[in-house]
Amino acid sequence: MRLASVLMASALLAAMATGSLACERSGGTKFPLRVESGKNYPVDREGHPFFMHGDSPWSLIGDLTDEDAYLYLEDRKARGFNTVLVNLLEHRFSRNAPADAYGDRPFADNEDFVVPNEAYFAHADRILQRACDLGFLVLLAPAYLGYGGGGDGWYQEMAAAGAGELAAYGHFVGRRYRRFDNIMWVNGGDYNPADKDLVRALAKGIMDEDPDALSTFHGHSDTAPLDFWGQETWLKVNNVFTYGPVYTAAIREYDLGRGMPFFLIETAYEFEYDADEYRIRIQAYQAILSGAFGHLYGNNPIWHFDGPGLHRQTMEWKEALDSPGAKSMEVLIAFISSIKWWLLEPDSKNRLLVDGMGKDMGRAVAAMTKDGSYAVVYMPSNEGVTVDLAQLSETIVHARWRDPTSGELTDVEGSPFKAERTAFKPPELNSRGYPDWILELTP
């Protein structure tokens, strides 16, 4: 297997030398993505809206062999995921950090960013190529900073290296990976750096080599990139990161209307912070129906595979692939794919959802198309809500319940309804025994 990996690396290097490295995909997203003025979502090469439905395998490159990485990617592709968040360099959260599964370290000379190790980056090339072939958007962190700038990440080594060497490293990775048109760069990593120039130099080096690539920032929780960086030239995509109610963070970004699309980059992962499939669904739907163009799901142990983590691990990563949360995400993407999600506008002023909203993690959320032809309500609780159906475009409204755990659709008893304020109380529990439901409304 190791010989096969070396041969593949040789082929990739030859392709890069001739400028012919390309993602071979049939159907799906046509990369690269771009951001257009006035749109709350990116579009692909053909102008189609891109909905981000992602997983967070941070240690994919650092911890797995080629074969296991391919297994992971193929599983996620089959389940409908289209985005992965990955560290290019791992500092702590892999079994041989900072070396990869083959024992190859990313740099010579004390990890100072100056002398990249070709064997290490060839391994990264192969995984990125497979992700590209499968049609994933890769959110790639070039140098994860680490919580508080400590030993989890590379911030101390970055500070020792200085802005000049980081700019050179940025040129190196930007030049190496600019032929992959499916990469969005993720600068930072769990920290708002004391020295912004370190991240700025790295980001600018990448942008110099690949000026059309999109970039975002992953900082400390409850820090939106636009709040910390402002309108830096390299920052093209905003996001929210919170362990609190996702609704609060997402609706804030939507209401601010700062002209940059945003997504949910991180919140509680399944099997961490007591997060089960129910909380995973609440987080995702609160983001999507509050203005985000997508979200990232996370799972322990998948984010670090079987390497060192931060929370107790109750199963191996291959078993976790089929977790209840992952199954809920399959239902979510099937639902989103069935509607024109990009036309939805959050009900931020509570004109549609007028009573029974709840609060915090239990906050019901709603969104509606501008022309009133479709509306959707996600209800974490089965206690019921009151909806002003007069906000829709017709005098008669059809209503259906959708089970967020199975996708099963049933007509609401009494449907269709007159377009007036109407109370809706869902069935007691969904197919998984939880109280959350989706209410779909059409004239």
N, C-alpha and C positions, 0 to 999 in steps of 0.2 A: 504493500500500500504506500509505503514511504517513497519507493521508486516511482510509482504512478504520480504521486504529488510533485516530485521533482520534474518529471516530464511535462506535466501540466504547467508548471511554473515556467519552464523554458518556452513553451508555446505561447504563454501569455506575454512574456517579455518580448518575443519576436513580434507579436501582434502590436504591442505598444510601440516598438521601434518603427513599425511601418505606418502607424497611425490608424490601424484597422481594427482596434479593439472595439467591439460593438455589442450591445445587448440584443440577443436574439429572442424576440417575443412575438407571439401571435395573439392579436386581440388585446383587450385591456388598455391600460394607460399608455399613451404615447409620450414618453419622456423626451425632452426635459419639461419640468414644470416651470411656470412663470406666474408672477403676480401682476394683475391688471388693475388699474385705477378704478375705484368704485365697486370692486367685487370683494366679498368677504371670504373668498376661497381662492386657491390657486387653480389654474387651468393647465391642461397638458398642451402638447404641440399642436393639436387639432382644435384647441379651444374648449375641450370638454371639462366640466367641473371635476375637481379631484377631491374625493372624500377620503380622509385619512382614517384607516382602521388598523391600528398597530399593536404590536407586542414589543416588549422591552428586554431583549436578550443581551444585556450590556456586555457580558463576558464571552460572547459567541466566538470572537477571533482569539481572545486571550486563552480560553480554556479548552476548546474542543478541537479534536482532529478534523481533518477535512470531511471524513465520512460521517461523523456525528453531526457536524455543522450542516451538511447536506440533508441529513435525516430531519433535523429540526426545521430547516427552511421548507422542505417539502411537506411536512405536517402542517405548518402554519399556512402555506399556500392552499392546501386542500380544505382548510377550515375558513377560508375567506379573508385572512389577514393580507394586507397589501403594503405594510410598512413595518420596519424593524429599527429599533434604536440600539446602536452598537458602539462600544469603545474601540477605537483603533489600537490603543495602548491600554493594557491593564496594569494597575499598580499594586492592588491588594487582593481583589476579588476573583482570583483564579488560582488553581492549584500550584502552578509554577511561577507565579508572577515575579517579575515582569516577563519571564519567558513564556512562550506558547507551549502547546501540548507536545511539541517535538524538542523542546529544550532550547529553542532559538530566542535570544533576547533581541529587543528592538534596536538597541544601540550598543556600540562599543564604548569604551572609555567612560565608565561610571554614569551611564544613562544621561549624558549631557546634551542630547539632541543633535550632536555634531556629525556623528558617523553612523548612519542607518545601516542595519544589518539586512542584506538582501534576502537571506533565507526567511527572516521573520516577515518581511513585507510581501514576499512571494506567497506565503501562506495566507496573508490577508487578501492578496489579489484573488486567489482562488475562491475564497468564500464570497467576496464581493461580486465576482463574476457569476457565481451560482445564484446569488440573490438577484442580480441583474437579469439573468436568463429567465428566472421565474417571475419577473415583473414587479419586484418589490421596490418601493422607495426606501432607501437606506438613510436614516438619520445617523450620521457618522461623527463621533466626537474625536477630534484629532489628539487631544491631550486633556483627559478628565482631571479637573482641579482637585476634587476631594472635599468632603465636608469640613468646613472651617479652615480650609487650606492645609489640613493635616496629612497624616500618613496614608489615608485612603486613596489619595490621588497624587498628581504630579506637580502640585503648585510649588513645593519647596525646590524641586529640581528646576522648575521653570524660573523661579526667582534667582537661583544660582547661575543659570545659563544666561539670563538677560534678554532684553528685547531683540537685540541684533541676531542672536543665535535662533531665537524663536521665529523671527521673520524668515530666516533661511530654512528652518524646518517647515514653515508654512508654504514656502515656495516648493519644497521637495514634495510634500503630500499633494499640494494643489496641482503640480505638474504631473505627478504620477497618476492621479485619479480623475483628472479632468475629462478623460475619455469615457468615464462612466457618467452617463447623463441622468442617472437615477439617484444621485447623492444630494442630500441637504445637509450642510455642515452644522454641527451643534457645538458651539464654543462654550467654554466654561465647564460646569459640572458640580452641582450642589454647593456652590460657594459664590458669593459676590466678592470678587478679588480685591484685596487692598491695593494692589498695583494694577490698575486697568491697562497700563501700557503693555503688559505681558500678553494678555489676551488679544489686545488690539493689534499687536505686531503679528501674532500668529494668524489672526483673521485676515489682516491685510495681505499677508504673504499668500494665503490661499486665493484671495480675491484677485490679486495681481495675475495669477496663473489661470484662473477660471472665473472671469468677471460675471458670467451669467448664472453661476450656481447660486442657489438660495442658501441663506444662513439664518440661524436663530441662536438663542442663548439659553443655557440651563443654569440657573443661579440657585440661590437659597430659596426655600419654599416661601410662597406668598410674595415673590418678586417677579413681576412681569418684565420681560426684557426691555420694553419701552420705558419703564419706570427707571431702570438702572442705567441704561445706555443712551436713552434719547434716540435721536434720528442719526445714528452712526451709518456711514455709507454701506458697511457690510451687513447690517441687520435688515433683513427683508421680510421675516416672518416672526410674529409675536406669539406668545403662548401663556398659559396659566399653569401654575404648579402649586397645589395646596393639599394639605391633609385635613382641612376643614371642609365645610359644605362647598361643593364644586359650583353649585348654583350662584353663590355669592360672588365668587371670583370671576366666573364666566360672564354673568350679567353686567358686572362692573366694566369689563373690557368692552362688551357690546355697547353699553350706554355711553362710554367715553367716545366712541366713534373716531378712533385715531387714524383710520385709513390704512391699517395693516391687518391682514387676516391673522387669526389666532387659533390655536388648538390646545387641547389638554395634554400637556407633556408628561405630567406625573401627578399621581395622588396615591392613596393606599393600594398596595398590591395584594392580590389574593393570597391568603394564608399569612399575612402580616397585619399588625395592628387590628387583629380580630376581624379582618375583612373577609367575608364569605361571598358567595355568588350574588347575594341580594345587594350588598353594598357595592359590588363591582358594577351591577346594572344601574343602580342609582347614580353613581358617579358618571358613567358614560352618558346616560340619557340627560342628566342635568347639564352636561357640557354641550351636547349636540343640539338640544332644544333651547339653549341660551346663547347661541351665536357662534360656537366653535365649528370649524369646518372638519372636525374629526377629533380623535382621541387616541391615546396610548393606554393599553391595558398592561398590567404587570402581574407577575406570578413568582412566588418563592416556592421552589428553588430555581425556576427557569432563568431569572435575571442573572444569576451567578452560576447556573448549572450545579455541579456538585462541588464547586470550590468554596472557599470561605465566604460566609454571608454575615448578615447582621441579626437575623432572627432564627429561631429554632426551625430546623428543617424536618418535616414529618414524612417525606417521601423523596424518591429520586426523581431527577428532572424528566426522565422519559415517561414515568407514570403521571407526572404533573401535566403533560401535554394534553391529557384528556380530562382535565379538571372540570368541575361544574361551572366555574367562571368562564373557561374557554368555550364551553358548550353554549352558554348564554350569549357570548360574543358572536357565535355562528348565527344565532337567531337574530341578533341585532343587525348584522350586515345584510342578511336576507331581507329584513324589513326595510332598511335604508335603501337598498338597491331597488326596491319596488316602488319608491316614491321619488318625486322631484325635490329632493332635500334642499337643493341650492336655492329654491324659491321661498323657503320658509323664513319667516321673520319672528324672532322671539316676542312673546307677549309680555314685554318688560313693564308695561304700564297697567297690567291686569285688566285689560278691556275685554278679553275673552274669558279668562279664568277669574271669576269674580268672588268666589267664596270657597272655603275648604282647602286652600292652598297648603296649609301647614308651614313648617319652617325648618331651617337647617337641613340635616340629612333627609328629613321627611318631606321636604318641600316639593310639591307637585309643580311641574313645568309644562308650558304650552307654547306652541308656535303655529303660525298660520301664513298662508301665501298672501301676498299683497292684494290679489284680486278676490280673496275670500272663497276660493274654490276648494280649499282643503285645509283642515286643521288637525292637530294631533296634541294629545295631552298624555304625559307620563305621570302616573300616580303611584308613588311609593307605598301609600296606604290605601286600604280598601274602605275607608270611612266615607268616601264620597266627596264630590266637588260640585260646584254650581258653575255652569257655563252659559255665557250670553250668546246664544246661537244667532242672534240678530247681527253679529259681526260677520257672519258668512254671507255669501252673495245671493242666496235664494231664500224663499219664504218657507221652504220645506228642507229639513236636514236629515240625512241618513247617518246612523251611528252604529259603530261596531266595536266590540272588545277584541283586542289582540293579546294573547298570552305571551309575555316576553320571555318565557322559558321554553315554549314549544312552537310559537308562531301561529298557533291555531286561532282562527277567526270565528266569531259568533256575532250575530246581530244583537244589538241591545234590545231588550224587551220594550215594546212600544214604538220602536223605530218604524217609519220616519216621524220626526218631531216638527212642530211649528217653530219658526225661528224666533224664539223668545228665551228668557232665562229658564234654564232647565237643570234640575238636579240629577246627577248620575252617580249611582252606587254600584260598583262592580261586583262580580261574583266573589264569594268569600275568600278563596285562596286559588292561586294558579296551580299548574300541574306539578310544580315542585314544592308546593306547600307554603309559598310566600304570598304576602298581600299585595304585591305590585302588579299593575295592569297598564295597558295602553288603550286609550280611547281615540278612535279615528272618526273624523266628521267630514262628510261630503254633502254638498247640495243634491 
